Amino acid sequence: MAKRSKQWLQAQQRDQYVKQARQSHYRSRAVFKLRQIDQKEKLFHPGQAVIDLGAAPGSWSQYVSECINPQGRLIAVDILAMQALDKVLFIQGDVTETRVLDACRQELQNTAADLVISDMAPNLTGIRVTDQARSMRLAELVYDFSCDVLKPGGDMLIKLFQGEGSDEFKKELMQRFQKVIVKKPNASRAGSREFYVLARGYEV
Ligand SMILES: C[S@@+](CC[C@H](N)C(=O)[O-])C[C@H]1O[C@@H](n2cnc3c(N)ncnc32)[C@H](O)[C@@H]1O
């Protein structure tokens, strides 16, 4: 397909996702990225305990909540405020602050999590090296936290940006997870460096 036609098609699809999110009850088009990954990978099941990092405005939390409830547990964290969602425990704070992830651990009440998902992206400065370094620092933090709270066999889904450190990070994950898969759902813009890493089967 010619580049211009492809760009046009992608723009249409983007609009479609925005429209679909508006028409449905979802708060953001980001939900379609998670749903497309889940449709292929079957991540969510009733009764799971899930932690959603960088959750606002809340479309991932909405989707996960639908998949895991009535018996599931969902803890959502964001530095921004988030409108309340039924059956979602929300913690407002910056995950780089120890107290915030400690609050998450406390809410888990000595049970381990089935999944940690992170759609976090740092505030962009426009300086690519700085933005990439910040993004990788967030990813490392999510990885460390996941190693602490995941149950054996648990999964982790993290948003990354292609660039310095992302390949090494994937290799690092392979040491602690049985399978590491790169996901670029259709709802994620093809021109964006954004992609997701799904690490499955945590080995304690
Ligand atoms: C792309 S949005 C997430 C969208 C969300 N998945 C949804 O479906 O509605 C990324 C979020 O990460 C949050 N974030 C970025 N850095 C953070 C940090 N250090 N601590 C907590 N949240 C953070 C931002 O505030 C933002 O709301």
PDBQT file of the ligand as one rigid body, heavy atoms in Angstrom, charges set to zero:
ROOT
HETATM    1  C1  LIG A 301      -1.575   7.407  28.398  1.00  0.00    +0.000 C 
HETATM    2  S1  LIG A 301      -2.156   7.876  29.956  1.00  0.00    +0.000 S 
HETATM    3  C2  LIG A 301      -2.962   6.414  30.515  1.00  0.00    +0.000 C 
HETATM    4  C3  LIG A 301      -4.307   6.162  29.888  1.00  0.00    +0.000 C 
HETATM    5  C4  LIG A 301      -5.042   5.037  30.568  1.00  0.00    +0.000 C 
HETATM    6  N1  LIG A 301      -4.413   3.750  30.298  1.00  0.00    +0.000 N 
HETATM    7  C5  LIG A 301      -6.480   4.955  30.132  1.00  0.00    +0.000 C 
HETATM    8  O1  LIG A 301      -6.846   3.954  29.516  1.00  0.00    +0.000 OA
HETATM    9  O2  LIG A 301      -7.268   5.867  30.439  1.00  0.00    +0.000 OA
HETATM   10  C6  LIG A 301      -0.686   7.838  30.928  1.00  0.00    +0.000 C 
HETATM   11  C7  LIG A 301      -0.909   8.209  32.379  1.00  0.00    +0.000 C 
HETATM   12  O3  LIG A 301       0.302   7.953  33.098  1.00  0.00    +0.000 OA
HETATM   13  C8  LIG A 301       0.325   8.862  34.182  1.00  0.00    +0.000 C 
HETATM   14  N2  LIG A 301       1.679   8.937  34.747  1.00  0.00    +0.000 N 
HETATM   15  C9  LIG A 301       2.819   9.312  34.114  1.00  0.00    +0.000 A 
HETATM   16  N3  LIG A 301       3.856   9.299  34.968  1.00  0.00    +0.000 NA
HETATM   17  C10 LIG A 301       3.361   8.890  36.163  1.00  0.00    +0.000 A 
HETATM   18  C11 LIG A 301       3.942   8.691  37.445  1.00  0.00    +0.000 A 
HETATM   19  N4  LIG A 301       5.256   8.900  37.671  1.00  0.00    +0.000 N 
HETATM   20  N5  LIG A 301       3.161   8.258  38.470  1.00  0.00    +0.000 NA
HETATM   21  C12 LIG A 301       1.833   8.040  38.249  1.00  0.00    +0.000 A 
HETATM   22  N6  LIG A 301       1.234   8.237  37.064  1.00  0.00    +0.000 NA
HETATM   23  C13 LIG A 301       1.987   8.651  36.037  1.00  0.00    +0.000 A 
HETATM   24  C14 LIG A 301      -0.147  10.167  33.566  1.00  0.00    +0.000 C 
HETATM   25  O4  LIG A 301      -0.619  11.062  34.554  1.00  0.00    +0.000 OA
HETATM   26  C15 LIG A 301      -1.244   9.681  32.608  1.00  0.00    +0.000 C 
HETATM   27  O5  LIG A 301      -2.517   9.809  33.187  1.00  0.00    +0.000 OA
ENDROOT
TORSDOF 0
